[in-house]
Amino acid sequence: MNAASPSPLRLAFAGMAALAVAMGIGRFVYTPILPGMMEELHLSPADAGWIASANYLGYLIGALAAGGGWAHGRERLLMFGSLAASAALAGLMGLNETMAVFIVIRFLAGLASAFVMVFMSSIVFSHLAAAGRGDLQALHFGGVGLGIAGSAALLAILVTEHAGWQAGWLWSGAISVAGLFLVALLTGSAGPANGVDGREPALPRDRSLTKMIVAYGLFGFGYVVTATFLVAIVRQGGGGRVFEATVWMVTGLAGFPSTWLWQKLAGRIGLYGAYALACLIEVVGVTASVVVNGAAGPLLAGILLGGTFIAITALGLQAARQLAPRAPRRIFAVMTAAFGLGQIVGPIAAGLLAQASGNYVLASVMAAAALLVSGIIAWSAAPKSP
C-alpha cells in the first residue's frame, strides 16, 4: 500500500458512499417509486416485474463481465464511469414513459451497479486486507442500507410536496451526482492494492461450495420478491404515501448496521449458522408482509428484510471465499451469477402470480419457501471438522 493511499477508514467510507449511490439508490429506489409509476402509467404487476428483472439481468451480466481479467488495472476508471452512468440513468427514468425504454434503462443501470459493486469492493477490500482492517468491511456494505434509507427520506419529502413519480427519479439522479463527487474526494488516487496478475485457478470440486452456490441462488430468488414489491404491497393495503416511504426507510435503517451485527454473531455461531438463521428471520419478514394485518405487517417486513438481506449477501460471499481461497474473483462472479439468476426469475414469477391472483400473498409464500430451503442447504454445507 503506497504512502499516498487514503486511510482504511476513509476508504471504507468511500465504499459506503459508492454502494449508497449504485445499490441503495441505483438499484433499490425503484421499490418506493414503483407504486406511483404503476398508478399513473397503468403498469400491471407483471410489467413492474419485467422492469425489475431487466435491472437484475444487467446486474448479472455486469457481475460476470467484471469477474474477467480484462478489467485488471482499469478498476478505478470503470468504477467511476459506472457511478456516473448510474446517476445519469436514474435521471433518464424520470424523462420517459414507455415500457421498452424503462427496460433498457434499468438493464443498463443494473450493469453499472454491478461494476461499482465489484470494482469498488476490490479496491476497498484489498486495502483493508493489507492494513489488517477487515472489520471495516461492514461499513462498506452499510452503504446499501444508507442509500435505501436516504432515498426513502427523499420520497417522503416529495410525497408531502405532492410531486409525481418522475421527481423521484430526477432527484435520485441529482443526489447520485453529489455522491459521485463524495466518492472521488474520499477515494483519492487509490486503486486495488497488491493486485494479482494472471488467471485464477479453477474452482475446487467441493460439495460444500456447490451447496453454497445453490443456496445463494435460492436466496436471490427469495429476498427479491419483497425487496421489489414491498411498497406496492403497502399501496395495495391502502397504507398512504408517507407510510410507504416510512416502511422503506425502516428497511434501509435496519440494513445499515446489519452486516456488522451479523458478522459479530457469525463469530460466535459460525458463518453457516449465521446465514441459515438470517434466512429464517427473513422468512418471517417476507410472510409478515402479506399475513400480518394493518401497519404492523409491512413495518415488521421492512425491519426483518433490511436487517438480513445485505448481511446474507456478505455472509454467503464470505463462506464461498473461504471454500475457494485461491480464486476470489472467480467465486465472486459465480456466486453473483447464481444470485443474479434467482433475482431475475423472482420478480417475473411474483409479478405474474400477483396479476393472476390479485394480491401478493402467493408470491410472498413462494419467496418464503425459497428462503427456507436456502437456509437449510447452507446449514448442511458447513464443512465437517476432521
C-alpha positions as CSV (number, residue, x, y, z in Angstrom):
1,M,0.0,0.0,0.0
2,N,1.7,3.2,-1.1
3,A,2.1,6.2,1.2
4,A,-0.4,8.3,-0.8
5,S,-3.3,5.9,-0.3
6,P,-6.1,7.1,1.9
7,S,-6.5,5.6,5.4
8,P,-8.5,2.3,5.6
9,L,-11.3,4.1,7.4
10,R,-11.6,6.8,4.7
11,L,-11.7,4.1,2.0
12,A,-14.4,2.2,3.9
13,F,-16.4,5.4,3.9
14,A,-15.7,5.8,0.2
15,G,-17.1,2.3,-0.4
16,M,-20.1,3.1,1.7
17,A,-20.9,6.2,-0.4
18,A,-20.3,4.3,-3.6
19,L,-22.7,1.5,-2.6
20,A,-25.3,4.0,-1.3
21,V,-25.4,5.6,-4.8
22,A,-25.1,2.5,-7.0
23,M,-27.0,0.0,-4.9
24,G,-29.1,1.8,-2.3
25,I,-30.4,4.3,-4.8
26,G,-29.3,3.0,-8.3
27,R,-30.9,-0.4,-7.7
28,F,-33.4,-0.1,-4.9
29,V,-35.0,3.3,-5.3
30,Y,-37.3,1.6,-7.9
31,T,-39.2,0.0,-5.0
32,P,-40.6,3.2,-3.4
33,I,-41.1,4.9,-6.8
34,L,-42.8,1.8,-8.3
35,P,-46.4,2.3,-6.9
36,G,-46.6,5.8,-8.3
37,M,-45.4,4.5,-11.7
38,M,-47.9,1.7,-11.6
39,E,-50.8,4.0,-10.7
40,E,-50.0,6.9,-13.2
41,L,-48.8,4.8,-16.1
42,H,-51.3,1.9,-15.5
43,L,-48.5,-0.6,-15.3
44,S,-49.5,-4.1,-14.2
45,P,-47.6,-6.1,-11.5
46,A,-46.3,-8.2,-14.4
47,D,-45.0,-5.1,-16.2
48,A,-43.3,-4.0,-12.9
49,G,-41.8,-7.4,-12.6
50,W,-40.3,-7.3,-16.1
51,I,-38.7,-3.9,-15.5
52,A,-37.2,-5.1,-12.2
53,S,-35.9,-8.2,-13.8
54,A,-34.2,-6.2,-16.6
55,N,-32.3,-4.4,-13.9
56,Y,-31.3,-7.8,-12.3
57,L,-30.3,-9.2,-15.7
58,G,-28.0,-6.2,-16.2
59,Y,-26.5,-6.8,-12.7
60,L,-25.9,-10.5,-13.6
61,I,-24.2,-9.7,-16.9
62,G,-22.2,-6.9,-15.2
63,A,-21.0,-9.2,-12.4
64,L,-19.9,-11.9,-14.8
65,A,-18.1,-9.5,-17.0
66,A,-16.4,-7.8,-14.1
67,G,-15.1,-11.2,-12.9
68,G,-12.9,-11.4,-16.1
69,G,-9.2,-10.5,-16.3
70,W,-9.9,-7.7,-18.9
71,A,-10.6,-5.2,-16.2
72,H,-7.3,-5.6,-14.4
73,G,-5.6,-2.2,-13.9
74,R,-8.8,-0.4,-15.0
75,E,-10.9,-1.0,-11.9
76,R,-10.8,2.7,-10.7
77,L,-11.7,4.1,-14.1
78,L,-14.6,1.5,-14.6
79,M,-15.9,2.2,-11.1
80,F,-16.1,5.9,-11.5
81,G,-17.5,5.6,-15.1
82,S,-20.2,3.3,-13.7
83,L,-21.1,5.6,-10.8
84,A,-21.6,8.5,-13.3
85,A,-23.7,6.2,-15.5
86,S,-25.8,5.2,-12.5
87,A,-26.6,8.8,-11.8
88,A,-27.4,9.7,-15.4
89,L,-29.7,6.6,-15.8
90,A,-31.7,7.4,-12.7
91,G,-32.4,10.8,-14.1
92,L,-33.4,9.4,-17.5
93,M,-36.0,7.2,-15.9
94,G,-37.9,10.4,-14.9
95,L,-37.8,11.7,-18.5
96,N,-39.5,8.7,-20.1
97,E,-42.9,7.0,-20.0
98,T,-42.6,3.9,-22.3
99,M,-42.2,0.3,-21.1
100,A,-39.4,-0.6,-23.6
101,V,-37.2,2.4,-22.7
102,F,-37.8,1.6,-18.9
103,I,-36.5,-1.9,-19.6
104,V,-33.4,-0.7,-21.4
105,I,-32.5,2.0,-18.8
106,R,-33.0,-0.4,-15.9
107,F,-30.9,-3.1,-17.7
108,L,-28.0,-0.6,-18.1
109,A,-28.4,0.6,-14.5
110,G,-28.1,-3.0,-13.3
111,L,-24.8,-3.3,-15.4
112,A,-23.5,-0.1,-13.8
113,S,-24.4,-1.1,-10.2
114,A,-22.6,-4.5,-10.7
115,F,-19.4,-2.8,-11.9
116,V,-19.5,-0.4,-8.9
117,M,-20.1,-3.3,-6.5
118,V,-17.3,-5.5,-7.9
119,F,-14.6,-2.8,-8.6
120,M,-15.2,-0.7,-5.6
121,S,-15.2,-3.8,-3.4
122,S,-11.9,-4.9,-5.0
123,I,-10.3,-1.5,-4.2
124,V,-11.6,-1.2,-0.7
125,F,-11.2,-4.8,0.4
126,S,-7.6,-5.1,-0.9
127,H,-6.6,-2.0,1.1
128,L,-8.4,-3.2,4.2
129,A,-6.8,-6.6,4.0
130,A,-3.3,-5.1,3.5
131,A,-3.9,-2.9,6.6
132,G,-5.5,-5.8,8.6
133,R,-8.7,-3.9,9.0
134,G,-11.3,-6.5,7.7
135,D,-13.6,-5.3,10.4
136,L,-14.3,-2.2,8.3
137,Q,-16.0,-4.2,5.5
138,A,-19.3,-3.9,7.4
139,L,-19.0,-0.1,6.9
140,H,-18.6,-0.6,3.2
141,F,-21.7,-2.9,3.0
142,G,-23.7,-0.5,5.2
143,G,-23.8,1.9,2.2
144,V,-26.7,-0.2,0.7
145,G,-28.9,0.4,3.8
146,L,-27.8,4.1,3.9
147,G,-28.8,4.6,0.3
148,I,-32.2,2.9,0.8
149,A,-32.9,5.0,3.9
150,G,-31.8,8.2,2.2
151,S,-33.9,7.5,-0.9
152,A,-36.9,6.8,1.3
153,A,-36.5,10.1,3.1
154,L,-36.3,11.8,-0.3
155,L,-39.6,10.1,-1.4
156,A,-41.3,11.1,1.9
157,I,-40.4,14.8,1.2
158,L,-41.6,14.6,-2.4
159,V,-44.8,13.0,-1.3
160,T,-45.6,15.8,1.1
161,E,-44.9,18.2,-1.8
162,H,-47.3,16.2,-4.0
163,A,-44.6,15.6,-6.6
164,G,-45.1,12.9,-9.2
165,W,-43.1,9.7,-9.7
166,Q,-40.8,11.5,-12.2
167,A,-39.5,13.8,-9.5
168,G,-38.3,10.7,-7.5
169,W,-36.1,9.6,-10.4
170,L,-34.8,13.1,-11.2
171,W,-33.9,13.9,-7.6
172,S,-32.3,10.4,-7.2
173,G,-30.1,11.3,-10.2
174,A,-29.1,14.6,-8.6
175,I,-28.3,13.1,-5.3
176,S,-26.3,10.4,-7.1
177,V,-24.1,13.1,-8.8
178,A,-23.4,14.6,-5.3
179,G,-22.5,11.1,-4.1
180,L,-20.1,10.6,-7.0
181,F,-18.2,13.7,-6.0
182,L,-18.0,12.5,-2.4
183,V,-16.6,9.1,-3.5
184,A,-14.0,10.9,-5.7
185,L,-13.0,13.1,-2.7
186,L,-12.7,10.1,-0.3
187,T,-11.0,7.6,-2.7
188,G,-8.3,9.9,-3.9
189,S,-6.0,8.1,-6.3
190,A,-6.4,4.7,-4.7
191,G,-6.7,1.6,-6.9
192,P,-6.6,-2.1,-5.8
193,A,-3.7,-2.9,-3.5
194,N,-1.4,-5.8,-4.3
195,G,-3.5,-6.8,-7.4
196,V,-3.0,-10.4,-8.5
197,D,-1.8,-10.7,-12.1
198,G,-2.8,-13.6,-14.4
199,R,-5.6,-16.1,-14.3
200,E,-7.0,-17.5,-11.1
201,P,-7.2,-21.3,-10.8
202,A,-10.4,-23.2,-11.5
203,L,-12.8,-23.5,-8.6
204,P,-12.3,-26.6,-6.4
205,R,-14.8,-29.5,-6.8
206,D,-16.3,-29.4,-3.4
207,R,-19.8,-30.4,-2.2
208,S,-19.9,-27.5,0.4
209,L,-19.1,-25.0,-2.3
210,T,-21.8,-26.4,-4.7
211,K,-24.3,-26.2,-1.9
212,M,-23.5,-22.6,-1.1
213,I,-23.8,-21.6,-4.8
214,V,-27.3,-23.3,-4.9
215,A,-28.3,-21.7,-1.6
216,Y,-27.2,-18.3,-2.8
217,G,-29.3,-18.6,-5.9
218,L,-32.4,-19.5,-3.9
219,F,-31.7,-16.6,-1.6
220,G,-31.6,-14.2,-4.6
221,F,-35.0,-15.6,-5.7
222,G,-36.5,-15.4,-2.2
223,Y,-35.4,-11.9,-1.0
224,V,-36.1,-10.1,-4.2
225,V,-39.9,-10.5,-4.3
226,T,-40.4,-8.5,-1.1
227,A,-37.5,-6.1,-2.0
228,T,-39.2,-5.3,-5.2
229,F,-42.9,-5.3,-4.2
230,L,-42.9,-4.3,-0.5
231,V,-44.0,-0.7,-1.1
232,A,-46.6,-1.9,-3.8
233,I,-48.0,-4.3,-1.1
234,V,-48.3,-1.3,1.2
235,R,-50.1,0.7,-1.6
236,Q,-52.5,-2.2,-2.2
237,G,-53.3,-2.3,1.6
238,G,-54.1,1.4,1.5
239,G,-51.3,2.5,3.8
240,G,-50.9,6.0,2.4
241,R,-47.9,7.6,0.7
242,V,-46.0,8.7,3.8
243,F,-46.4,5.3,5.4
244,E,-45.0,3.7,2.2
245,A,-41.9,5.9,2.4
246,T,-41.6,5.1,6.2
247,V,-41.7,1.3,5.5
248,W,-38.8,1.7,3.0
249,M,-36.9,4.0,5.3
250,V,-37.2,1.4,8.1
251,T,-35.8,-1.2,5.7
252,G,-32.8,0.9,5.0
253,L,-32.1,1.8,8.6
254,A,-32.3,-1.8,9.6
255,G,-29.9,-2.7,6.8
256,F,-27.3,-0.1,7.8
257,P,-25.8,-1.9,10.9
258,S,-26.9,-5.4,9.9
259,T,-23.7,-6.6,8.3
260,W,-21.7,-5.6,11.4
261,L,-24.2,-7.3,13.8
262,W,-24.4,-10.5,11.8
263,Q,-20.6,-10.6,11.5
264,K,-20.4,-10.5,15.3
265,L,-22.9,-13.3,15.5
266,A,-21.1,-15.4,12.9
267,G,-18.0,-15.1,15.1
268,R,-20.0,-17.0,17.7
269,I,-22.1,-19.5,15.8
270,G,-20.2,-19.8,12.6
271,L,-20.8,-18.4,9.1
272,Y,-23.1,-21.2,8.0
273,G,-25.2,-21.0,11.2
274,A,-25.5,-17.2,10.9
275,Y,-26.5,-17.5,7.2
276,A,-29.2,-20.1,8.0
277,L,-30.6,-18.1,10.9
278,A,-30.7,-14.9,8.9
279,C,-32.7,-16.7,6.2
280,L,-35.2,-18.0,8.8
281,I,-35.7,-14.5,10.2
282,E,-36.2,-13.2,6.6
283,V,-38.8,-15.9,6.1
284,V,-40.8,-14.3,9.0
285,G,-40.5,-10.9,7.4
286,V,-41.5,-11.9,3.9
287,T,-44.5,-13.8,5.3
288,A,-45.5,-10.9,7.6
289,S,-45.7,-8.5,4.7
290,V,-48.8,-10.3,3.5
291,V,-50.1,-12.2,6.5
292,V,-50.0,-9.6,9.4
293,N,-52.7,-7.0,9.1
294,G,-52.5,-3.3,9.5
295,A,-49.3,-1.2,9.7
296,A,-47.5,-3.9,11.7
297,G,-47.1,-6.4,8.8
298,P,-45.2,-4.1,6.4
299,L,-43.2,-2.5,9.2
300,L,-42.1,-5.9,10.5
301,A,-41.3,-7.0,7.0
302,G,-39.2,-3.9,6.4
303,I,-37.2,-4.4,9.7
304,L,-36.6,-8.1,9.1
305,L,-35.9,-7.8,5.4
306,G,-33.5,-4.8,5.9
307,G,-31.9,-6.5,8.9
308,T,-31.0,-9.6,6.9
309,F,-30.7,-9.3,3.1
310,I,-27.5,-7.2,2.9
311,A,-25.9,-9.4,5.7
312,I,-26.8,-12.7,4.0
313,T,-25.2,-11.3,0.8
314,A,-22.0,-10.7,2.7
315,L,-22.1,-13.9,4.7
316,G,-22.7,-16.0,1.6
317,L,-19.8,-14.4,-0.3
318,Q,-17.5,-14.8,2.8
319,A,-18.3,-18.5,3.1
320,A,-17.7,-19.1,-0.6
321,R,-14.3,-17.2,-0.5
322,Q,-13.2,-19.4,2.4
323,L,-14.1,-22.5,0.3
324,A,-12.3,-21.2,-2.8
325,P,-9.5,-19.0,-1.3
326,R,-7.2,-19.1,-4.4
327,A,-9.9,-17.8,-6.8
328,P,-11.6,-14.9,-5.0
329,R,-12.6,-13.0,-8.2
330,R,-13.9,-16.2,-9.9
331,I,-16.0,-17.3,-6.9
332,F,-17.4,-13.8,-6.6
333,A,-18.5,-14.0,-10.2
334,V,-20.1,-17.5,-9.9
335,M,-21.9,-16.6,-6.6
336,T,-23.2,-13.4,-8.0
337,A,-24.3,-15.3,-11.2
338,A,-26.3,-17.7,-9.1
339,F,-27.8,-14.9,-7.0
340,G,-28.5,-12.9,-10.2
341,L,-30.4,-15.8,-11.8
342,G,-32.6,-16.1,-8.7
343,Q,-33.4,-12.4,-8.6
344,I,-34.2,-12.3,-12.4
345,V,-36.7,-15.1,-12.1
346,G,-38.2,-13.8,-8.8
347,P,-39.9,-10.6,-9.9
348,I,-41.2,-12.1,-13.1
349,A,-42.8,-15.1,-11.3
350,A,-44.1,-12.9,-8.5
351,G,-45.5,-10.3,-10.9
352,L,-47.3,-12.9,-12.9
353,L,-48.6,-14.6,-9.7
354,A,-49.8,-11.3,-8.3
355,Q,-51.5,-10.4,-11.6
356,A,-53.3,-13.8,-11.7
357,S,-54.4,-13.8,-8.0
358,G,-55.0,-10.1,-7.5
359,N,-52.6,-9.8,-4.5
360,Y,-49.0,-10.6,-3.4
361,V,-49.8,-13.5,-1.0
362,L,-48.9,-16.4,-3.2
363,A,-45.8,-14.7,-4.5
364,S,-44.6,-14.0,-0.9
365,V,-45.3,-17.6,0.2
366,M,-43.2,-18.8,-2.8
367,A,-40.4,-16.4,-1.8
368,A,-40.5,-17.5,1.9
369,A,-40.2,-21.2,0.8
370,A,-37.2,-20.4,-1.3
371,L,-35.5,-18.6,1.6
372,L,-36.3,-21.5,3.9
373,V,-34.7,-24.0,1.6
374,S,-31.7,-21.7,1.1
375,G,-31.1,-21.6,4.8
376,I,-31.4,-25.4,5.2
377,I,-28.9,-26.0,2.3
378,A,-26.4,-23.5,3.7
379,W,-26.7,-25.1,7.1
380,S,-25.9,-28.5,5.6
381,A,-22.9,-27.0,3.7
382,A,-20.9,-26.3,6.8
383,P,-17.6,-28.3,6.3
384,K,-17.3,-31.1,8.8
385,S,-14.5,-30.9,11.3
386,P,-11.8,-33.6,10.6
